[in-house]
Amino acid sequence: MPWEVVSRDDGPCQRSLHVAAVWRDKLIIFGGYDGSNRVNDLWLYSFTQEEWSLVRGGGMPPSPRDRHVGLVWGSSFYIFGGFDGISRVNDMHEFSLGSHSWSQVRPMNGQPPSARHSHAGVVYLDSVYIFGGYDGAYRSDFHEFNFITSSWCPIIAEGRAPRARYRATCVRVETYMYLFGGHDGHRHLNDVHVFDINQRRWAELDTDGPAPTPRDSHTAIAHGRCMYVFGGSTGIAMDDFYVLRLDTANWSHVIENNNQIDTTSQDDQDIEHDTDTNASIIHPGARFCHVAVEYRAALYIFGGYDGGNRLNDFLRFPLGWWTYPGGALLDDDNDLESINNSLLGGNTLSTSIKATIKGQNEPIKNTSSLIADLRALVDSPIHSDVTFVLDDGESVYAHKVLCQRCPYFKAMFGSGESTNEGFIESTASEIAIPDTRKIIFLHILEFLYTDHCIIDLDIAMDLFQAADRFGVDRLKKICESKMLASINVENACSIFHAADRYMAKSLRDRSLSFILHHFDDVTQTPAFEDMGRSNVDLVFDVLRARSSGSYSSPGFGNRGQMSDNRKRSMPISCAVSDPRLSATGTQTGITSFVHPPPPPLFGDGDNSTPRQINHSPQQSPS
């Protein structure tokens, strides 16, 4: 099942940096930033009646704010901290879901955390646990508020605490709190830390698998023995979707019906047409500073910021209908539990956590060896029934039954044995594979055999092209993510050129955005000159996008037209060799174009502080 639109109308306005929580059969949305103002409205969505309602409760509501924490305990909804547009705050407010009235919570004992925003928190039993955030400095302090005694106290924990950060996420599973990602003031993070609430101990999880690229402003929810992470900012808005199996500490992309969710990014959602089912398939657009909750085995996301617009779309993804690598279809908590037991021999979550945290002596992972066994078959003559011969004469052993995961080889091998209509290769024992290096082909086979391979940056482009050639779409998208995470001034045009050639729209849009925002530097690189020589139309695409003065590609911030004074004061020129341009050039075939520089990256509507120059959280993207 694909993503589904829950509601488009009659709900909260477009916003980011808001909070959400679930109480019984209702979703609660409070506060945030609408692009002009912080707001303090409270909305309820009834999952059973499928309708929104704006709650105009009694009492004194909290001041309008964003970047706060919101959570439910008992029959009340609580918020703590945030930024009110003028200053950071550390007040706590309670909204009674019975009487629909607000009241401020004034602690009886202890000191609350310093005024801050962009912190994270979870509830366990009668307490809320608050970690990190920004109070003028990036914080790693940890606090507990007990609702029964109405008291704050700092948590003194054993183990190595996570480094200071803001815009991380926390989820709770049983007696453990999991912290993921964020930004430490210098760089994005993708580490995972677990806090044992009962033992008051921190540990870092030693994870396997393709982890999300470092990010902040993402969302995370827990379901069963899994933590799901969607979207966020890596410097650009993201629309990727990951799951961390907490029993095995293994990351993977969320897969839907044996195909990775298409993460093509749009301003809102992409809608494709499924010719097999005659239905519309919806993909959420790239976004950060959104909210996510879990309700009855489904992930719900609402709103956020895509780099150009704030959103108020409301989408649902049923967690019971995606396929985990290895073929297990997870359709409810019971199936998930049975898979855990089969992998761990009945070990509890507690045991599996202790087996995967860093620093444990003699860690034991009693997990399946299936992937390792399949990987050992790559280029192995054991039971091999086909040999691929590459351009340089080197041979690679393979197995037709596993190669059939690839449409290219499925068409090659899948017919002709029972009919006379197939390719001649269907019965051949040796098959020539031209124009492919051995290291690239081995990566293709490893991915077909195991659904995973380690992709180094120096082969990502060649592997991307090979994945396109052989029709391995999911590997192609993983290569896209690898290249986007490593895009820089020197390689941006090469990535843009390849994305256009191989019709990778998301990669093309995002590399174009990077080029526009680093135009002066990119146009001085050899890659830009090579692109102009091989496909001058791409240069015109860049120049047309730049001259429009409004950059709408996904993942970048305010893109308003530059002022005339700024245009005149910061000219940028580029030289492109093409006979069509010679009429206005000072040299044959050379024309000089002058355009304004791009606007600052990731403004939040309140100022134009570039994110990549100054990551001050009070002026950071929303």
C-alpha positions, 0 to 999 in steps of 0.5 A: 500500500502506498502513502495516502492523503488523510485530509487536505481541507479544514485543518490547520494552516501551513506551518513548520516547527509545531508539535503533535501528540496522540491522545486516545483516537485524536491527534493534537497539533499545537503552535509553530511558525506559519511563515509570518508569525508564531501561532498558538492555536490548538487543533484536534483531528479525530481519527474515527470521525475523520475531521479537524476541529479548532479548540478554543479552550478556556484559561490562559493559553501559552504564548505563540511559539515554535521549536517547543516540545509537546506530549501527553500524560494522563488526560492532559497535553503538555508543552515545554519551552520553545521560542516566542519570536523574541526570546527563548522560554522555559515555561510549561503549560497543561491543556486538559483534554477533559475540560478543554482549558489551559493552565500554567504548570508551576513546579513545586520543587527543583529548577526547570531547564534553562530557557531553550528551544529545539530540545527533545523529550519523551514520557515514561510512567509519571515523568517527562524526560527532556534532552538537549536543545539550544539556550544560547549554546548547544546543550547535552543536559538531561532533565526529568519532570515528575508530574505527581510531585511537580518537580524538576531534577537533573539526571545524573547518568552513567555511561558516555552521554551524547554530544551537545545538539539541537533538533534531534529526535527521541522515541521510547520503546519499553524502558529505553529512550532512543536519541537520533541525529541533530546538529551540534553547531558544526555538523549534522549528526546521525548517531544513535544513543540509547538511555536505559531509564531504569538503570540511568545509563547512556550507551551508543548503539553500534548500528549496521546497514545503510544509515540515514545521512546526517541530519536535523529537523527530521521526525522519528516514531517508534512502532513495535521493535522499530524506529522510523525516521522520515525527512529532515535537513542535511543542508537540503530538505530530504524525503527519504524514509528509514527504519532502524530495527532495534533488536538487531541495530540494523538500518534499512530503507523502508521498502514498499511491496519489494520496491523502495518508496519513490523519493522524488521530491516536489513542493507538496506531494508527487502523484503518479499513475499506477497503470496496473491498479489504475490508482494514484500513487502519492509520495510525500515531498521533501521537508523538514521541521514537520511532525510525525505520530504513530496511530494504530500501526500507521505513520502520520505526518503533517506540515513542515517546510520544503525549503520554499513553502510551509505545508499543511498536507496530512499523509498516512503510511501504513506500517504493516504493509512494507517489506523488510529486506529479506522478504518478511512482510510485517503486518502487525506487532505479532508478526514483528515479534515472531520475526524478532524471536526467530532472529534472536532466538527468543531474546528480549529487547533488553538482551538485544540492546546489550548485544549491540551497544558500543563498548560491550565486551564480546558482543553477541549478535545471534542474527541470521547469516542469510545475507552473509551467505548470499554475499559469499556467492558473488563471483563464486563458482559454487553452483554457478550456471552463467559466466559474465565476460567483461570488456577487459576479458575478466570473468565473473561467476553468477547465478541466474536465479538470483540475477532475475531480481534485475529486469535486464537479466530477467528479460534475458533469462526468463524466457526462451527455455520453454519457448523459442521466443527468448534471447539467445543468452537465455541458454548461453553459459557465457555472456558478454557485458560490454562497457562495464568495469568489474568492480561496478559489475560486482557491486551490481551483483552484490546488490541483486544477491543481498539487497545491500552494498557499500557504495564508495563515493569514487564509484557512486557515479559509475554505479548510478549509470550501471544501475540505470542501464540494468534497471536496478531502480532502488540501487540507482536511488541509493547512489543518488542519495550518496552523491547528494550527500557528497555534492560539492563545487567540483562535482556538481555539474558532473552530477547534474549532467548525469542526472539529466542523461539518466532521467533522475529528476530528484537528483537533477533538481537538487544538483541544479539548486546547488549549482545556482547557490554556488554559481560563481564557484561552480562556473569556474570548474572543469566540470562546468566547461565539460558540461558546456562542451557536451550538452550546452542545453544544460548550461542554458537551463542553468542560466534560465533558472538563474535569470528567473531570480526565483529558485523553486527546486526542492530543498532550498530556502528563501529564493526571492528576487535579489535587489537591483543594487545587489545585482550591480554590486556582485556581478558573476560571469561565466563563459560558454563555448558554443557557435550559437552564442558567438554573435554577442561574444568578444571571442568566437563562440564565447559569450559572457553572461552576467546574473545576480548571485543566489539569495542566502541559503535557508532563511527562515522568513525572519532574517536572511542568515545563511544556514551554511555560514551561521547555524545560530539556532535562533535564526535557523531554518523553519 
